[in-house]
Amino acid sequence: MAKGNVPKMPNSSTVTEFPLTRFSDVWELRALHALLLLLMYFATLVGNLLIVILITFDWKLHTPMYFFIRNLSVLDMCYISVTVPKACVIFLLDSTAISMAGCAAQLFLVDIFVTVELLFITIMACDRYVAICQPLHYPVIMNPRVCVQMTLASVLSDLVHSGFQTGNTFRLSFCQSNIVHQFFCDLSSLLKLSCTDTLNNEILIFISSVVIAGGCFAFIIMSYIHIFSTVLMFPTRGERRKAFSTCVPYIVVLTIFVSSGAAVYVKPVSSSPTFQDTLSSVFYSIVPPFLNPIICSLRNKWIKEAVKRVMRRKLYSGKR
Protein backbone atom coordinates (compact mmCIF):
# COMPACT_ATOMS: atom_id res chain seq x y z
CA MET A 1 0.00 0.00 0.00
CA ALA A 2 1.33 3.44 -0.90
CA LYS A 3 2.42 5.58 1.98
CA GLY A 4 -0.11 8.25 1.05
CA ASN A 5 -2.98 5.76 1.34
CA VAL A 6 -2.21 4.71 4.93
CA PRO A 7 -5.01 6.01 7.17
CA LYS A 8 -3.83 8.49 9.76
CA MET A 9 -4.32 7.56 13.37
CA PRO A 10 -5.15 10.37 15.80
CA ASN A 11 -2.29 11.26 18.13
CA SER A 12 -2.30 12.61 21.65
CA SER A 13 -2.95 16.17 20.41
CA THR A 14 -6.35 15.13 19.01
CA VAL A 15 -7.46 13.39 22.22
CA THR A 16 -9.24 15.89 24.46
CA GLU A 17 -11.24 13.49 26.63
CA PHE A 18 -11.40 9.87 27.75
CA PRO A 19 -14.74 8.01 27.96
CA LEU A 20 -14.80 5.88 31.13
CA THR A 21 -16.48 2.48 31.35
CA ARG A 22 -19.55 1.56 33.39
CA PHE A 23 -20.03 -1.82 35.03
CA SER A 24 -23.17 -2.29 32.94
CA ASP A 25 -25.15 -0.49 30.21
CA VAL A 26 -28.52 -1.51 31.70
CA TRP A 27 -30.06 1.53 33.41
CA GLU A 28 -31.43 -0.41 36.41
CA LEU A 29 -28.03 -1.95 37.09
CA ARG A 30 -26.31 1.39 36.60
CA ALA A 31 -28.62 2.96 39.19
CA LEU A 32 -28.00 0.06 41.58
CA HIS A 33 -24.22 0.35 41.17
CA ALA A 34 -24.37 4.11 41.77
CA LEU A 35 -26.50 3.60 44.89
CA LEU A 36 -24.11 0.99 46.30
CA LEU A 37 -21.10 3.19 45.63
CA LEU A 38 -22.80 6.20 47.22
CA LEU A 39 -23.72 4.22 50.32
CA MET A 40 -20.13 3.02 50.70
CA TYR A 41 -18.88 6.53 50.01
CA PHE A 42 -21.03 8.23 52.65
CA ALA A 43 -20.33 5.44 55.16
CA THR A 44 -16.61 5.93 54.55
CA LEU A 45 -16.86 9.71 54.99
CA VAL A 46 -18.95 9.46 58.16
CA GLY A 47 -16.79 6.76 59.76
CA ASN A 48 -13.48 8.46 59.01
CA LEU A 49 -14.78 11.92 59.93
CA LEU A 50 -15.96 10.55 63.28
CA ILE A 51 -12.48 9.18 63.93
CA VAL A 52 -10.82 12.49 63.00
CA ILE A 53 -13.15 14.44 65.33
CA LEU A 54 -12.71 12.02 68.24
CA ILE A 55 -8.92 11.92 68.03
CA THR A 56 -8.67 15.69 67.58
CA PHE A 57 -10.82 16.62 70.58
CA ASP A 58 -10.01 13.79 73.02
CA TRP A 59 -6.64 14.50 74.65
CA LYS A 60 -6.33 10.86 75.80
CA LEU A 61 -5.94 9.88 72.14
CA HIS A 62 -3.11 12.33 71.47
CA THR A 63 -0.51 9.59 71.02
CA PRO A 64 1.60 8.60 67.96
CA MET A 65 -0.63 5.62 67.21
CA TYR A 66 -3.78 7.72 66.98
CA PHE A 67 -1.94 10.52 65.22
CA PHE A 68 -1.32 8.13 62.32
CA ILE A 69 -4.83 6.68 62.53
CA ARG A 70 -6.19 10.22 62.13
CA ASN A 71 -3.85 10.84 59.20
CA LEU A 72 -5.02 7.59 57.60
CA SER A 73 -8.66 8.61 58.05
CA VAL A 74 -8.10 12.01 56.40
CA LEU A 75 -6.24 10.28 53.56
CA ASP A 76 -9.04 7.75 53.08
CA MET A 77 -11.66 10.50 52.76
CA CYS A 78 -9.56 12.23 50.10
CA TYR A 79 -8.71 8.98 48.33
CA ILE A 80 -12.26 7.72 47.88
CA SER A 81 -13.46 11.22 46.90
CA VAL A 82 -11.22 11.18 43.82
CA THR A 83 -12.95 8.21 42.16
CA VAL A 84 -16.42 7.51 43.55
CA PRO A 85 -18.28 10.81 42.83
CA LYS A 86 -17.16 10.79 39.18
CA ALA A 87 -18.02 7.08 38.89
CA CYS A 88 -21.56 7.76 40.16
CA VAL A 89 -21.93 10.56 37.61
CA ILE A 90 -20.99 8.33 34.68
CA PHE A 91 -23.28 5.56 35.99
CA LEU A 92 -26.31 7.88 36.18
CA LEU A 93 -25.80 10.24 33.24
CA ASP A 94 -25.48 9.58 29.54
CA SER A 95 -22.03 11.12 29.22
CA THR A 96 -19.12 9.02 30.47
CA ALA A 97 -16.31 11.33 29.34
CA ILE A 98 -13.61 12.86 31.49
CA SER A 99 -11.36 15.61 30.13
CA MET A 100 -7.67 14.97 29.58
CA ALA A 101 -6.82 17.45 32.34
CA GLY A 102 -9.35 15.77 34.65
CA CYS A 103 -7.95 12.36 33.79
CA ALA A 104 -4.39 13.52 34.51
CA ALA A 105 -5.50 15.04 37.83
CA GLN A 106 -7.33 11.86 38.79
CA LEU A 107 -4.34 9.69 37.91
CA PHE A 108 -2.00 11.99 39.85
CA LEU A 109 -4.19 12.06 42.97
CA VAL A 110 -4.94 8.34 42.96
CA ASP A 111 -1.23 7.57 42.70
CA ILE A 112 -0.43 9.92 45.59
CA PHE A 113 -3.12 8.57 47.90
CA VAL A 114 -2.37 4.92 47.12
CA THR A 115 1.33 5.29 47.84
CA VAL A 116 0.94 7.53 50.89
CA GLU A 117 -1.63 5.12 52.36
CA LEU A 118 0.83 2.28 51.97
CA LEU A 119 3.58 4.33 53.63
CA PHE A 120 1.26 5.33 56.48
CA ILE A 121 0.40 1.68 57.15
CA THR A 122 4.14 0.92 57.12
CA ILE A 123 4.82 3.71 59.63
CA MET A 124 2.02 2.38 61.82
CA ALA A 125 3.67 -1.05 61.76
CA CYS A 126 6.89 0.64 62.85
CA ASP A 127 4.98 2.38 65.65
CA ARG A 128 3.57 -0.93 66.89
CA TYR A 129 7.02 -2.55 66.68
CA VAL A 130 8.62 0.14 68.85
CA ALA A 131 5.68 0.20 71.29
CA ILE A 132 5.70 -3.58 71.84
CA CYS A 133 9.32 -4.60 71.27
CA GLN A 134 11.10 -1.50 72.62
CA PRO A 135 8.60 0.10 75.01
CA LEU A 136 11.24 1.94 77.07
CA HIS A 137 12.50 3.77 73.99
CA TYR A 138 9.04 4.51 72.59
CA PRO A 139 8.70 8.12 73.90
CA VAL A 140 12.10 9.00 72.43
CA ILE A 141 11.82 7.25 69.06
CA MET A 142 8.16 8.09 68.32
CA ASN A 143 8.11 11.65 69.60
CA PRO A 144 5.71 14.18 68.02
CA ARG A 145 8.44 15.82 65.93
CA VAL A 146 9.46 12.51 64.36
CA CYS A 147 5.81 11.64 63.63
CA VAL A 148 5.27 14.94 61.81
CA GLN A 149 8.54 14.54 59.90
CA MET A 150 7.64 11.03 58.74
CA THR A 151 4.21 12.24 57.61
CA LEU A 152 5.63 15.17 55.65
CA ALA A 153 8.38 13.01 54.14
CA SER A 154 5.79 10.49 52.94
CA VAL A 155 3.58 13.14 51.34
CA LEU A 156 6.38 15.18 49.73
CA SER A 157 8.22 12.18 48.31
CA ASP A 158 4.99 10.87 46.80
CA LEU A 159 4.22 14.24 45.23
CA VAL A 160 7.46 13.86 43.27
CA HIS A 161 6.81 10.19 42.47
CA SER A 162 3.22 10.77 41.33
CA GLY A 163 4.17 13.82 39.29
CA PHE A 164 6.82 11.81 37.47
CA GLN A 165 4.46 8.87 36.83
CA THR A 166 1.71 11.15 35.53
CA GLY A 167 4.03 13.15 33.31
CA ASN A 168 5.65 9.98 31.98
CA THR A 169 2.21 8.61 31.09
CA PHE A 170 0.79 11.68 29.36
CA ARG A 171 3.88 12.20 27.21
CA LEU A 172 2.70 9.11 25.29
CA SER A 173 0.61 9.28 22.11
CA PHE A 174 -2.92 7.89 22.42
CA CYS A 175 -3.99 6.64 19.02
CA GLN A 176 -5.38 3.15 19.55
CA SER A 177 -8.56 4.28 21.26
CA ASN A 178 -9.48 6.83 23.88
CA ILE A 179 -11.88 4.57 25.83
CA VAL A 180 -10.57 3.82 29.32
CA HIS A 181 -11.78 0.36 30.32
CA GLN A 182 -12.11 1.37 33.94
CA PHE A 183 -14.45 3.53 36.04
CA PHE A 184 -11.63 6.01 36.72
CA CYS A 185 -8.39 7.03 35.00
CA ASP A 186 -6.20 4.10 35.86
CA LEU A 187 -2.51 3.94 34.96
CA SER A 188 -2.61 0.41 33.61
CA SER A 189 -5.68 1.12 31.47
CA LEU A 190 -4.19 4.30 30.00
CA LEU A 191 -1.05 2.47 28.89
CA LYS A 192 -3.21 0.09 26.87
CA LEU A 193 -4.49 3.03 24.81
CA SER A 194 -1.10 4.24 23.69
CA CYS A 195 0.30 3.63 20.23
CA THR A 196 3.76 4.53 21.58
CA ASP A 197 6.07 1.83 22.91
CA THR A 198 5.20 1.57 26.61
CA LEU A 199 7.93 -0.88 27.60
CA ASN A 200 9.89 1.76 29.53
CA ASN A 201 6.70 2.82 31.34
CA GLU A 202 5.89 -0.77 32.25
CA ILE A 203 9.42 -1.38 33.51
CA LEU A 204 9.32 1.79 35.64
CA ILE A 205 5.90 0.86 37.03
CA PHE A 206 7.08 -2.64 37.86
CA ILE A 207 10.27 -1.38 39.52
CA SER A 208 8.45 1.29 41.56
CA SER A 209 5.77 -1.24 42.58
CA VAL A 210 8.37 -3.77 43.69
CA VAL A 211 10.53 -1.18 45.46
CA ILE A 212 7.74 0.77 47.18
CA ALA A 213 4.99 -1.81 47.70
CA GLY A 214 7.34 -4.78 48.00
CA GLY A 215 9.70 -2.89 50.32
CA CYS A 216 6.87 -1.68 52.54
CA PHE A 217 5.25 -5.11 52.64
CA ALA A 218 8.56 -6.80 53.51
CA PHE A 219 9.24 -4.24 56.26
CA ILE A 220 5.75 -4.75 57.69
CA ILE A 221 6.03 -8.53 57.65
CA MET A 222 9.41 -8.39 59.40
CA SER A 223 8.04 -5.95 61.97
CA TYR A 224 5.07 -8.16 62.77
CA ILE A 225 7.23 -11.27 62.98
CA HIS A 226 9.23 -9.52 65.70
CA ILE A 227 6.03 -8.22 67.29
CA PHE A 228 4.36 -11.64 67.43
CA SER A 229 7.55 -13.25 68.74
CA THR A 230 7.63 -10.69 71.55
CA VAL A 231 3.90 -10.94 72.26
CA LEU A 232 4.05 -14.72 72.61
CA MET A 233 6.49 -14.25 75.49
CA PHE A 234 4.06 -12.05 77.43
CA PRO A 235 3.14 -13.74 80.73
CA THR A 236 -0.65 -13.33 80.65
CA ARG A 237 -3.27 -14.07 78.02
CA GLY A 238 -4.85 -10.63 78.49
CA GLU A 239 -1.61 -8.85 77.58
CA ARG A 240 -1.18 -11.05 74.52
CA ARG A 241 -4.78 -10.44 73.40
CA LYS A 242 -4.39 -6.67 73.87
CA ALA A 243 -1.21 -6.58 71.80
CA PHE A 244 -2.62 -8.79 69.03
CA SER A 245 -5.79 -6.69 68.80
CA THR A 246 -3.77 -3.61 67.78
CA CYS A 247 -1.85 -5.44 65.05
CA VAL A 248 -4.11 -7.93 63.25
CA PRO A 249 -6.55 -5.37 61.73
CA TYR A 250 -3.75 -3.57 59.90
CA ILE A 251 -2.52 -6.84 58.41
CA VAL A 252 -6.01 -7.57 57.08
CA VAL A 253 -6.37 -4.14 55.44
CA LEU A 254 -2.80 -4.25 54.10
CA THR A 255 -3.34 -7.68 52.54
CA ILE A 256 -6.48 -6.54 50.71
CA PHE A 257 -4.82 -3.31 49.61
CA VAL A 258 -1.52 -4.75 48.34
CA SER A 259 -2.88 -7.94 46.75
CA SER A 260 -5.60 -6.13 44.78
CA GLY A 261 -3.20 -3.42 43.63
CA ALA A 262 -0.58 -5.99 42.63
CA ALA A 263 -3.18 -7.86 40.56
CA VAL A 264 -3.47 -4.75 38.36
CA TYR A 265 -0.01 -3.20 38.31
CA VAL A 266 2.66 -5.84 38.85
CA LYS A 267 1.83 -8.09 35.89
CA PRO A 268 2.36 -7.06 32.24
CA VAL A 269 -0.25 -4.62 30.93
CA SER A 270 -1.19 -6.65 27.86
CA SER A 271 -2.13 -9.74 29.85
CA SER A 272 -4.54 -8.06 32.28
CA PRO A 273 -8.17 -9.13 31.79
CA THR A 274 -10.43 -6.08 31.87
CA PHE A 275 -13.00 -7.55 34.27
CA GLN A 276 -10.30 -8.70 36.67
CA ASP A 277 -8.70 -5.24 36.55
CA THR A 278 -12.04 -3.58 37.28
CA LEU A 279 -12.78 -5.89 40.20
CA SER A 280 -9.28 -5.44 41.62
CA SER A 281 -9.54 -1.66 41.23
CA VAL A 282 -12.78 -1.64 43.22
CA PHE A 283 -11.01 -3.50 46.01
CA TYR A 284 -7.97 -1.24 46.26
CA SER A 285 -9.73 2.09 45.57
CA ILE A 286 -12.98 1.68 47.54
CA VAL A 287 -12.81 -1.25 49.96
CA PRO A 288 -9.75 -0.22 52.10
CA PRO A 289 -11.05 3.31 52.84
CA PHE A 290 -14.43 1.75 53.68
CA LEU A 291 -12.95 -0.95 55.93
CA ASN A 292 -10.29 1.10 57.72
CA PRO A 293 -12.62 2.88 60.17
CA ILE A 294 -14.44 -0.39 60.85
CA ILE A 295 -11.46 -2.70 61.27
CA CYS A 296 -8.74 -0.39 62.52
CA SER A 297 -10.57 2.14 64.65
CA LEU A 298 -14.22 1.67 65.54
CA ARG A 299 -13.47 -1.80 66.95
CA ASN A 300 -10.71 -0.24 69.05
CA LYS A 301 -11.47 -0.16 72.76
CA TRP A 302 -10.01 3.33 73.27
CA ILE A 303 -12.01 4.74 70.35
CA LYS A 304 -15.18 3.24 71.83
CA GLU A 305 -14.37 4.79 75.20
CA ALA A 306 -13.75 8.14 73.50
CA VAL A 307 -17.18 7.91 71.85
CA LYS A 308 -18.75 7.26 75.26
CA ARG A 309 -16.91 10.22 76.80
CA VAL A 310 -18.05 12.55 74.03
CA MET A 311 -21.64 11.31 74.33
CA ARG A 312 -21.59 11.81 78.10
CA ARG A 313 -20.26 15.35 77.68
CA LYS A 314 -22.98 16.12 75.12
CA LEU A 315 -25.70 14.70 77.37
CA TYR A 316 -24.34 16.58 80.37
CA SER A 317 -24.15 19.87 78.49
CA GLY A 318 -27.67 19.31 77.14
CA LYS A 319 -29.13 18.94 80.62
CA ARG A 320 -27.58 22.16 81.88
KEMAR-723404 format. One line per field, with one value per residue (C-alpha): residue in three letters; x negated, y negated, z negated; residue number from 1; chain. Coordinates in steps of 0.2 Angstrom, whole numbers, plus 5000, padded with zeros to 4 digits. Each point is the difference from the previous one (the first is absolute). Layout:
BEGIN
vonu: c(ALA:...)
X: c(X:...)
Y: c(Y:...)
Z: c(Z:...)
seke: c(NUM:...)
fipa: c(A:...)
This chain:
BEGIN
vonu: c(MET:ALA:LYS:GLY:ASN:VAL:PRO:LYS:MET:PRO:ASN:SER:SER:THR:VAL:THR:GLU:PHE:PRO:LEU:THR:ARG:PHE:SER:ASP:VAL:TRP:GLU:LEU:ARG:ALA:LEU:HIS:ALA:LEU:LEU:LEU:LEU:LEU:MET:TYR:PHE:ALA:THR:LEU:VAL:GLY:ASN:LEU:LEU:ILE:VAL:ILE:LEU:ILE:THR:PHE:ASP:TRP:LYS:LEU:HIS:THR:PRO:MET:TYR:PHE:PHE:ILE:ARG:ASN:LEU:SER:VAL:LEU:ASP:MET:CYS:TYR:ILE:SER:VAL:THR:VAL:PRO:LYS:ALA:CYS:VAL:ILE:PHE:LEU:LEU:ASP:SER:THR:ALA:ILE:SER:MET:ALA:GLY:CYS:ALA:ALA:GLN:LEU:PHE:LEU:VAL:ASP:ILE:PHE:VAL:THR:VAL:GLU:LEU:LEU:PHE:ILE:THR:ILE:MET:ALA:CYS:ASP:ARG:TYR:VAL:ALA:ILE:CYS:GLN:PRO:LEU:HIS:TYR:PRO:VAL:ILE:MET:ASN:PRO:ARG:VAL:CYS:VAL:GLN:MET:THR:LEU:ALA:SER:VAL:LEU:SER:ASP:LEU:VAL:HIS:SER:GLY:PHE:GLN:THR:GLY:ASN:THR:PHE:ARG:LEU:SER:PHE:CYS:GLN:SER:ASN:ILE:VAL:HIS:GLN:PHE:PHE:CYS:ASP:LEU:SER:SER:LEU:LEU:LYS:LEU:SER:CYS:THR:ASP:THR:LEU:ASN:ASN:GLU:ILE:LEU:ILE:PHE:ILE:SER:SER:VAL:VAL:ILE:ALA:GLY:GLY:CYS:PHE:ALA:PHE:ILE:ILE:MET:SER:TYR:ILE:HIS:ILE:PHE:SER:THR:VAL:LEU:MET:PHE:PRO:THR:ARG:GLY:GLU:ARG:ARG:LYS:ALA:PHE:SER:THR:CYS:VAL:PRO:TYR:ILE:VAL:VAL:LEU:THR:ILE:PHE:VAL:SER:SER:GLY:ALA:ALA:VAL:TYR:VAL:LYS:PRO:VAL:SER:SER:SER:PRO:THR:PHE:GLN:ASP:THR:LEU:SER:SER:VAL:PHE:TYR:SER:ILE:VAL:PRO:PRO:PHE:LEU:ASN:PRO:ILE:ILE:CYS:SER:LEU:ARG:ASN:LYS:TRP:ILE:LYS:GLU:ALA:VAL:LYS:ARG:VAL:MET:ARG:ARG:LYS:LEU:TYR:SER:GLY:LYS:ARG)
X: c(5000:4993:4995:5013:5014:4996:5014:4994:5003:5004:4985:5000:5004:5017:5005:5009:5010:5001:5017:5000:5008:5016:5002:5016:5010:5017:5007:5007:4983:4992:5011:4997:4981:5001:5010:4989:4984:5009:5005:4982:4993:5011:4997:4981:5001:5011:4989:4983:5007:5006:4982:4992:5012:4998:4981:4998:5011:4996:4983:4999:4998:4986:4987:4989:5011:5016:4991:4997:5017:5007:4988:5006:5018:4997:4991:5014:5013:4990:4996:5017:5006:4989:5009:5017:5009:4995:5004:5018:5002:4995:5011:5016:4997:4998:4983:4986:4986:4986:4989:4981:4996:5013:4993:4982:5005:5010:4985:4988:5011:5004:4981:4996:5014:4996:4981:5002:5013:4988:4986:5012:5004:4981:4997:5014:4992:4984:5009:5007:4983:4992:5015:4999:4982:4991:5013:4987:4993:5018:5002:4982:5002:5018:5000:5012:4987:4995:5018:5003:4983:5005:5017:4993:4986:5013:5011:4986:4991:5016:5004:4984:5003:5018:4995:4987:5012:5013:4989:4992:5017:5007:4985:5005:5011:5018:5005:5007:5016:5004:5012:4994:5006:5002:5011:4986:4984:4989:4982:5000:5015:4993:4984:5011:5006:4983:4993:4983:4989:5004:4986:4991:5015:5005:4982:5000:5018:4994:4984:5009:5013:4987:4989:5014:5014:4988:4989:5014:5008:4983:4997:5017:4999:4983:5007:5015:4989:4990:5016:5008:4984:5000:5019:4999:4988:5012:5004:5019:5013:5008:4984:4998:5018:4998:4984:5007:5016:4990:4990:5012:5012:4986:4994:5017:5002:4982:5003:5015:4992:4984:5006:5014:4988:4987:5013:5001:4983:4987:5004:4997:5013:5005:5005:5012:5018:5011:5013:4987:4991:5017:5004:4982:5002:5016:4991:4985:5009:5016:4999:4985:5006:5017:4993:4986:5012:5009:4985:4987:5009:5018:4996:4987:5003:4993:5010:5016:4996:4997:5017:5008:4991:5005:5018:5000:4993:5014:5013:4994:4999:5017:5008:4992)
Y: c(5000:4983:4989:4987:5012:5005:4994:4988:5004:4986:4996:4993:4982:5005:5009:4988:5012:5018:5009:5011:5017:5004:5017:5002:4991:5006:4984:5010:5008:4983:4992:5015:4998:4981:5003:5013:4989:4985:5010:5006:4982:4992:5014:4997:4981:5002:5013:4992:4982:5007:5007:4984:4990:5012:5000:4982:4995:5014:4997:5018:5005:4987:5014:5005:5015:4989:4986:5012:5008:4982:4997:5016:4995:4983:5009:5012:4987:4991:5016:5006:4983:5000:5015:5003:4984:5000:5019:4996:4986:5011:5014:4989:4988:5003:4992:5011:4988:4993:4986:5003:4988:5008:5017:4994:4993:5016:5011:4988:5000:5018:5004:4988:5007:5018:4999:4988:5012:5015:4989:4995:5019:5003:4986:5007:5017:4992:4991:5017:5008:4986:5000:5019:5005:4984:4993:4990:4991:4996:4982:4996:5009:4996:4982:4987:4992:5016:5005:4983:5002:5018:4994:4985:5011:5013:4986:4990:5015:5007:4983:5002:5018:4997:4985:5010:5015:4988:4990:5016:5007:4985:4997:5015:5000:5007:5006:5017:4995:4987:5011:5004:5017:4995:4989:4988:4995:5015:5000:5018:4996:4985:5009:5012:4985:4994:5003:4995:5014:5001:5012:4987:4995:5018:5003:4984:5005:5017:4994:4987:5012:5013:4987:4990:5013:5015:4990:4994:5018:5008:4987:5003:5019:4999:4988:5011:5015:4992:4993:5017:5008:4987:5002:5019:4997:4989:5009:4998:5003:4983:4991:5011:4997:4981:5000:5011:4989:4985:5009:5013:4987:4991:5016:5004:4983:5000:5017:4995:4984:5007:5016:4991:4986:5013:5009:4985:4992:5013:5011:4995:4988:5010:5016:4991:5006:4984:5008:5006:4982:4992:5011:4998:4981:5000:5009:4989:4984:5002:5014:4995:4982:5008:5014:4989:4992:5016:5012:4988:4987:5003:5017:4992:5000:4982:4993:5008:4992:4983:5001:5004:4985:4988:5006:4998:4982:4996:5007:4991:4984:5002:5002:4984)
Z: c(5000:5005:4985:5005:4998:4982:4989:4987:4982:4988:4988:4983:5006:5007:4984:4989:4989:4994:4999:4984:4999:4990:4992:5010:5014:4992:4992:4985:4997:5002:4987:4988:5002:4997:4985:4992:5004:4992:4984:4999:5003:4987:4987:5003:4998:4984:4992:5004:4995:4984:4996:5005:4988:4986:5001:5002:4985:4988:4992:4994:5018:5004:5002:5015:5004:5001:5009:5014:4999:5002:5015:5008:4998:5008:5014:5003:5001:5014:5008:5003:5004:5016:5008:4993:5004:5018:5002:4993:5013:5015:4993:4999:5015:5018:5002:4994:5005:4990:5006:5003:4986:4989:5004:4996:4984:4995:5004:4991:4984:5000:5001:4986:4989:5003:4997:4985:4992:5002:4992:4986:4996:5000:4988:4989:5000:4995:4986:4994:5001:4989:4988:4997:5003:4993:4988:4990:5015:5007:4994:5007:5017:5003:4994:5008:5010:5008:5004:5009:5009:5006:5006:5010:5007:5006:5008:5008:5007:5008:5008:5010:5004:5005:5011:5009:5003:5006:5011:5007:5005:5008:5011:5010:5015:4999:5017:4997:4992:4987:4990:4982:4995:4982:4990:4996:5009:4996:5004:5007:5011:5007:5006:5010:5010:5006:5017:4993:4993:4982:4995:4990:4991:4996:4993:4990:4993:4996:4991:4990:4995:4995:4991:4991:4998:4998:4988:4989:5000:4995:4987:4993:5000:4991:4987:4996:4999:4986:4993:4999:4993:4986:4997:4998:4986:4990:4983:5001:5013:4998:5004:5015:5006:4998:5010:5014:5001:5005:5014:5009:5007:5010:5007:5007:5008:5006:5008:5009:5006:5006:5008:5010:5006:5005:5010:5011:5000:4998:5015:5018:5006:5016:4990:4988:5002:5000:4988:4988:5000:4997:4985:4993:5002:4990:4986:4999:5003:4990:4988:4990:4996:4996:4988:4991:4988:4997:4998:4993:4990:4995:4993:4990:4981:4998:5014:4993:4983:5009:5008:4983:4992:5014:4998:4982:5002:5012:4989:4985:5010:5006:4983:4994)
seke: c(1:2:3:4:5:6:7:8:9:10:11:12:13:14:15:16:17:18:19:20:21:22:23:24:25:26:27:28:29:30:31:32:33:34:35:36:37:38:39:40:41:42:43:44:45:46:47:48:49:50:51:52:53:54:55:56:57:58:59:60:61:62:63:64:65:66:67:68:69:70:71:72:73:74:75:76:77:78:79:80:81:82:83:84:85:86:87:88:89:90:91:92:93:94:95:96:97:98:99:100:101:102:103:104:105:106:107:108:109:110:111:112:113:114:115:116:117:118:119:120:121:122:123:124:125:126:127:128:129:130:131:132:133:134:135:136:137:138:139:140:141:142:143:144:145:146:147:148:149:150:151:152:153:154:155:156:157:158:159:160:161:162:163:164:165:166:167:168:169:170:171:172:173:174:175:176:177:178:179:180:181:182:183:184:185:186:187:188:189:190:191:192:193:194:195:196:197:198:199:200:201:202:203:204:205:206:207:208:209:210:211:212:213:214:215:216:217:218:219:220:221:222:223:224:225:226:227:228:229:230:231:232:233:234:235:236:237:238:239:240:241:242:243:244:245:246:247:248:249:250:251:252:253:254:255:256:257:258:259:260:261:262:263:264:265:266:267:268:269:270:271:272:273:274:275:276:277:278:279:280:281:282:283:284:285:286:287:288:289:290:291:292:293:294:295:296:297:298:299:300:301:302:303:304:305:306:307:308:309:310:311:312:313:314:315:316:317:318:319:320)
fipa: c(A:A:A:A:A:A:A:A:A:A:A:A:A:A:A:A:A:A:A:A:A:A:A:A:A:A:A:A:A:A:A:A:A:A:A:A:A:A:A:A:A:A:A:A:A:A:A:A:A:A:A:A:A:A:A:A:A:A:A:A:A:A:A:A:A:A:A:A:A:A:A:A:A:A:A:A:A:A:A:A:A:A:A:A:A:A:A:A:A:A:A:A:A:A:A:A:A:A:A:A:A:A:A:A:A:A:A:A:A:A:A:A:A:A:A:A:A:A:A:A:A:A:A:A:A:A:A:A:A:A:A:A:A:A:A:A:A:A:A:A:A:A:A:A:A:A:A:A:A:A:A:A:A:A:A:A:A:A:A:A:A:A:A:A:A:A:A:A:A:A:A:A:A:A:A:A:A:A:A:A:A:A:A:A:A:A:A:A:A:A:A:A:A:A:A:A:A:A:A:A:A:A:A:A:A:A:A:A:A:A:A:A:A:A:A:A:A:A:A:A:A:A:A:A:A:A:A:A:A:A:A:A:A:A:A:A:A:A:A:A:A:A:A:A:A:A:A:A:A:A:A:A:A:A:A:A:A:A:A:A:A:A:A:A:A:A:A:A:A:A:A:A:A:A:A:A:A:A:A:A:A:A:A:A:A:A:A:A:A:A:A:A:A:A:A:A:A:A:A:A:A:A:A:A:A:A:A:A:A:A:A:A:A:A:A:A:A:A:A:A)
